[in-house]
Amino acid sequence: MYPRRMGRPEQISFRAGDLMLAGELLLPDAAPPEGRRGRYPWAILLPSWLPRDRDGAFDSGSHPTWFGSGPDAPIRPGLLRRLAAALVDHGVASIRYDPRGCGASDGAWPESELFARIDDARDALGAMRGRRELDLARTGILGHGEGATIALSVAIADPAVSALTLVGTTARSFRDVLRRSVAARLARRPNRAHQLVVALDRWSEDLIERTDRHEATFALQLRSGEEVILNLANWRQAFQTPSFALATMLHRSVTCVHGDLDRWSHPDESRLLVEALRRGDNQPTLRLVEGAGHDLAELGDDGIAEIAEDLARRLEARSLPPVLLALQDVD
């Protein structure tokens, strides 16, 4: 069963560059804790690779021909929706939003770039810092897959971020991670219904080669005959932004969670990232989830609640820079 407290959802939108991105603010239905001026601790939840919606599921709504249907449809509810529901049960508000070109957000997913999505996460944090319900000194980020890389990139330069939870993260270059994940999916007879995933697995080496040659685009051929024109700047940025390097610049509370059957990012990636964080004088924790894949769909509600409780416990108040302190003091 899901937590009894499902929270108070509010549809939101915010500007990210020239685009408008849409999402949801989920507030607890319980009163805020005492001593923090009636404000809730909160977290931003960031989805994994490929086009996904605000809930963390593959975005079959905006891309109906790229994914399966019926029994082979994307797993719902998505991981981020489950975690948002669990967070409100621990008195933590959260925001989730549709990435560029997904769900109700503007833009086109094949054209988007990693660096733009990092800026989008910063814009989302900035937009929510005007909300009187939220405690700016207790802000967390939960990133899943690619969202973990984005979480690290944002937190390094944002002193107000208290804690991070990284699910199915990577440590090495995405070039290496992609090759390993393709091999893992092919070795275990993957679900062949998701056309986009099948095409990426088939053409991954061509994509890597053209990216390394600094070509501008790559026409990914789906088995339906459809072409998806990928912006290779996105892939080049992912190849050149390993989380391992980002971790050396971070000094924050971090928990890494990884399914031991993850076919997108091997659990060794979290182990390597934890080692890098420790060398940077952090004290990260690592939790391996037995029998779970990348989306932790096999993890029951109690396990999801434990991840949410861990993040809620680590959302300790931080000293705010003057600009955020002034914003927090506005009644």
N, C-alpha and C positions, 0 to 999 in steps of 0.2 A: 504494500500500500504506500501511496505517496504521503508526504507530510500533511497533517490536517490543516496547517496554516498555509494557504496558497498565495497569500499576499494580495496587495492592491495594485493591479497593473495599470499603467498609464502609457499610451502611445506617445512617442517622442520623435522629433526630427532635429537634425542639426546640420549646419553647413560644413562641408569638408572640401576645401578648395573651391572649385566651381560647381560642385555637386551637392545635393541634399541626400543625406542618409537617414533611413528610418529605423526605428527600434522600439524597445520597451523598457521603461523604468518599472521595476517591481519593488514595492515598498512593503515591509512587514505589516501585518494587521495588528500587532501588539504595540503598546506604547513604547517610545524610545527609552533607552536606559537613562537613569538619573545621572546628573553630573556632567553631561555633555550638551547642555542647553537644548535638550529635546531633539537632538539630531542622531540619525542612524549611521553606524559604520556602513561602508558600501564597497562594492567591487565592480569592476568592468570585466565582462566575460568575452573572450576572443576565440573564434572558431579555427578549425584546422585547415589543411590544404584543400585546394580545388573549390569550386563554387559551393558555398554552404550558406544556409540562412541563419537568422539570429539565434535559432534554437540549437545550432551546431550540426544539423542534418544536411546531407547533400541537397542542393537546391533544385529539386525537381519541379518546383512551381514555375520559376523563370526559365528553366532549361529542361522541358519535359521530354525531349528526345535523347538526352544524354545519360539518363539513369533508368533503372528498372521500374516496373510497376507490379501491382499485385503482391504476391509473396516475396518478390525480389525488389520491392520498392525500398528507398532509403529508410534506415531505422528511425522510427519515431516513438516516443518523444526523443529529440536529440539530447546529447550529453549536456549542453549548456542549459537547456530548459529544465532538465532534472536537477542540475546543480543550483539554478536560481530558486527553484521551489524549496530545495533543502536549506539554502542560505536564509530565506525569510523565517524559517522555523528556528533559526538561531539569532534572529533579530538583525540580520544583515540585509540591506537593500542591494540591488544589483541593476546594471544596465546591460542589455544585449542589443546588437544592431545588425542589420543586414549589410554585409560588405558591398563594395562597389559592384554594380551589375547583378546583384542578387536580391531576392525578395522584393520589397517595396522601395529599394534604394536606387538612385540614379546611377548611370554609368554602364560599362560593359565589362564583364569579368575577364574575357580574353585580353583586353587592352590594358588592364590595371597592372600596376607595378608594386613590388614589395615595399619600396620606400614610401609610396603614396599611401599604402595601407597602414604603415607605421604612423604617418602624419594623421591619418584618419582617427587612429586610436587616441592620439594626443588631442585632436579636436573634440572627440567624444568626452574625454576627461574635462577639457576646458568648458564645454557646454554644460556639463552637469555641475560644475563648481558654482554655478549661480543658483542652485536649488537649496532652499532653506532647510529642507528635510535632511540633508546629507552633511555628515561630519567630515570636513576636508582634511582633518588631521588623522583620520583613520580610513585610508583608501587602500584597497587591494586590487590586484590584477590576477585573473586566472586565464592562462593561455593554453590552448590545446593544439598540439602539432605546430603548424606555422604560427599560430597565435602565441605560442611560448616564445618564439624568436621575437615577435612584436612586443610581447610583455617585457622582455629583457631590454630591448632597445628603448622603450619608453621609460622604464623605471630608472635606468642609469642616470638620466638627466632630470628626473623629477623627484626632489627630496621629500615630497609629501606622500609618496607611495610607501605604505607600511610593510606590506608582505606580498609575496607572489606564490602562486601554485601553478606548476608547470606539468601538464598532462601529456604524455606521449611526445616529449620534447626531442630535439636533436642536439648534438654537440658539434659534429663535424660538418664540413661543407655539404649543402644539399645535393651536390653532384654525387657524392659518395652515398648519401642516404637514399637518393633515388635509385641508384643501381642496386643497392642491397634490398630495397623494398620491392623492386620489380622481381628480383630473383626469388624472394620469399613468397610473393603472391603466385608466381608461376609454379613453384615447387609444390605448393599446397592446393593446386587446382582451384583457383579463385572463382568467385561468382562471375559468370561471363555476361551478366545482364547489364552492367553499367558500361555503356559504350565508351564514355570518356576515359574511364580507368583502363579498359582494354586497349584503347588506342594509345594511351600514354605508355603502357607497358610494351606495346609492340614497337613504337617509334621512339623510345626513350634515348637510344644511342644516337639516332639522327638528331634529335632535339639537343642533346648535349654537345654534339659535334658542331652544329650550326650556332649554338650559343657561344661556344668557345671561339668560333671564327668571327664573332661580333656581327652576325647577320641580324637584320632587324625583326623579321617575322618567320614563323614556321607554320605551314598549313598542315594541321593535324587531321588525318583522314579517319572519320568514324566508319564503322562497318555498314552504316545506312547509306553511305555515300556523301554525307554532310561533311563540309570542311569547317574546322574551327581555326581561325587565324590567331595564333598566339603571339603576343608581344614578347620577344626574347629578352628585352631589357629586364623584365620581371624575373626570368630564370637566372640571368647573369647576376642580378643583385642577390638572389637567394644563394647562388653558388659562392659568392664573395662575402657573405655575412654569416659566418658560422657562429652558433651560440657559444661555442667554446671560447672564442675571443671576447665576446660580450661579457661572459661571466667574470673575467678577470677585472672588469671595471665596476662590478656591482657589490654593494655592501648593504644587504637587506636580508630579511627573513625569507627563506625559500624552502618549499616542499616540492619534490618531484614525485609524480605518480605515474606508473607505467604498467600497462598490461603485459604479461610475459608472453602472450601470443600476438603481439602487435606486428602486423605485416607492413606497416608504413614506416615505423621507426623502431629499430631493434632496442630492447631494454639496455643494451650496452651504451646507447647514446645517453641515457639518463645517468648511468654510472660514471661515464666520462665527465659529464657536466657537473655532477656532484663533486668529483675530485677537483675540478677547476675552481669551483666555488670555495672549497675548503682551502685551497692554496691562496685565495684572496681574502683569507681571514673571515669567511662566512661559516655558519654552522648549519648547512642544509640537511634535510632529512630525505630519505628515499624510501618509497613504498612500492613494492612490486605486487601487482594484483594477479594472483594465480588464475589461469584459465580465461583471462580477459584479452580482448583485442584492442585496437587503437581507440575505439569509441567507448570502451568500457561498458558496452551494452549488456554483457554478461553479469555485471556487478549489480547486486540487489540494492534496494532502497536503503538498507542499513549501511552498506558500503559507501553509497553516495553521500549519505548523511555524515559519515565519518570524515570525508574529504571536506565537506562544508564546515563541519565543526572545527576542524584543524585550521582552516583559513580564518574563521571567525575568531578563534582564540588568539591568533597572531596579529590581529588588527589593532595593535597598540598605538596610542596617540603619539604622533611625531611633532617636532617643532616645525612650524610653518614659516616659509619665507615671508617677508613683510607684505608682499602683494596679496598672498593668499590669506594671511592673518587679517588684513584689512577687509577682505571679502567675507571672511568667516564672521567678522564682528558686525556686519551689516544685518540689522533685524528686519 
